[in-house]
């Protein structure tokens, strides 16, 4: 069967939801939901907890600044929580947790971020390069003060 697009390219509505602090990490939290739907905060609580449990310890060390992001994406067929942290100075490891009718679990092979989540990751990459990696960019505090609040384009 050849590839075909079955869902129109309709981007979700994404909002910055503040900082999440966990075992020394400070993570920017974003929530995405289809336009016209309300974000169901409560249904992400246990998925977020499972995602945060994947963070390494200690949060801060010589090449790990203890910052990153949490993406919570509510979809009609499943929910997804992604946690990502800056490590080894310029790498962004991430873990994806998927929630469906059976509950929350680590992503299976082939399950990952969606195309819309990548726009947020790209904006966070730019913020990290401009504030943390660039001399005089303001450092960690400047990175945390900067959040993505752009429009996704289909």
C-alpha positions in Angstrom: 0.0 0.0 0.0 1.5 3.4 -1.0 1.9 6.2 1.5 -1.0 8.6 1.8 -1.8 11.5 4.2 -5.0 10.7 6.1 -5.1 13.7 8.5 -5.0 17.2 7.1 -2.0 19.3 8.2 -3.9 21.2 10.9 -1.5 22.4 13.6 -2.5 22.2 17.3 -2.8 25.2 19.6 0.3 25.2 21.8 0.8 27.3 24.9 3.7 27.8 27.3 2.6 26.6 30.8 5.5 27.8 33.0 8.4 26.0 34.6 8.4 22.5 36.1 11.0 21.8 38.7 12.0 18.2 39.4 15.0 17.0 41.3 17.1 20.0 40.5 15.9 20.3 36.8 14.1 23.4 35.6 12.0 22.5 32.5 9.9 24.7 30.3 6.4 23.1 30.0 4.3 23.3 26.8 0.8 21.9 26.2 -0.7 21.3 22.7 -4.3 20.4 21.8 -6.3 20.4 18.7 -8.0 23.8 17.9 -11.4 23.9 19.5 -10.6 21.4 22.2 -9.8 22.1 25.9 -6.5 20.8 27.3 -7.3 18.1 29.9 -4.7 19.0 32.5 -5.5 16.1 34.9 -5.1 13.3 32.4 -1.4 14.3 31.9 -0.4 14.2 35.5 0.7 10.5 35.7 2.3 10.6 32.2 4.3 13.7 33.2 5.5 11.9 36.3 6.6 8.9 34.3 8.4 11.1 31.8 10.2 13.1 34.6 11.4 9.8 36.1 13.6 9.4 33.0 15.7 12.4 33.9 19.3 11.6 34.9 20.8 12.5 38.2 22.4 14.7 39.2 20.5 17.4 37.3 23.5 19.8 37.2 27.0 18.7 36.5 30.0 20.2 34.6 28.4 19.4 31.2 24.7 19.3 32.1 23.0 22.7 33.0 19.8 21.1 34.5 17.4 22.7 32.0 15.2 21.4 29.3 11.5 21.1 28.3 8.4 19.0 28.7 5.9 18.8 25.8 2.4 17.5 26.6 0.4 16.8 23.4 -3.2 15.8 23.6 -4.5 14.0 20.5 -7.8 12.3 19.7 -6.2 8.8 19.4 -3.6 9.1 22.2 -1.6 11.5 24.4 2.1 12.1 24.4 4.5 13.5 27.0 8.1 14.2 25.9 10.8 15.2 28.3 14.1 16.6 26.9 17.1 18.0 28.7 20.3 19.6 27.6 23.3 17.4 28.3 27.0 17.0 27.2 26.9 20.7 26.7 25.1 20.7 23.3 23.0 17.5 23.1 19.3 17.1 23.7 18.3 13.6 24.9 14.6 13.0 25.0 12.1 10.4 26.2 8.6 10.0 24.9 5.8 8.6 27.0 2.5 7.6 25.3 -0.9 7.5 27.0 -3.8 5.5 25.5 -6.8 3.5 26.8 -4.4 1.1 28.5 -2.5 3.8 30.4 0.9 5.5 30.2 4.0 3.7 28.8 7.3 4.4 27.2 7.0 4.9 23.5 7.4 1.8 21.4 9.7 1.5 18.4 8.5 3.8 15.7 6.6 6.2 18.1 8.2 9.6 18.6 7.5 13.3 18.4 5.1 14.6 15.8 5.9 17.1 13.2 4.3 19.9 15.3 6.3 19.1 18.4 9.5 19.6 16.3 8.7 23.3 15.9 8.9 23.8 19.6 12.1 21.7 19.8 13.6 23.9 17.1 12.7 27.1 18.9 14.2 25.7 22.1 17.3 24.8 20.3 17.6 28.4 19.0 17.0 29.8 22.5 19.7 27.5 24.0 22.3 28.4 21.3 21.6 32.1 21.6 21.5 32.3 25.4 23.6 29.5 26.8 26.2 28.6 24.2 26.8 32.1 22.9 29.2 34.2 25.0 27.3 37.1 26.5 23.9 35.5 25.7 22.7 35.7 29.3 23.2 32.1 30.3 20.7 29.7 31.9 18.5 32.4 33.4 18.1 34.0 30.0 17.3 30.7 28.5 14.6 30.0 31.1 13.1 33.4 30.6 12.6 32.8 26.9 9.6 30.7 25.9 8.2 29.8 22.5 4.9 31.4 21.8 4.7 31.3 18.1 2.1 30.0 15.7 2.4 26.6 14.1 1.9 26.7 10.3 0.3 23.9 8.4 
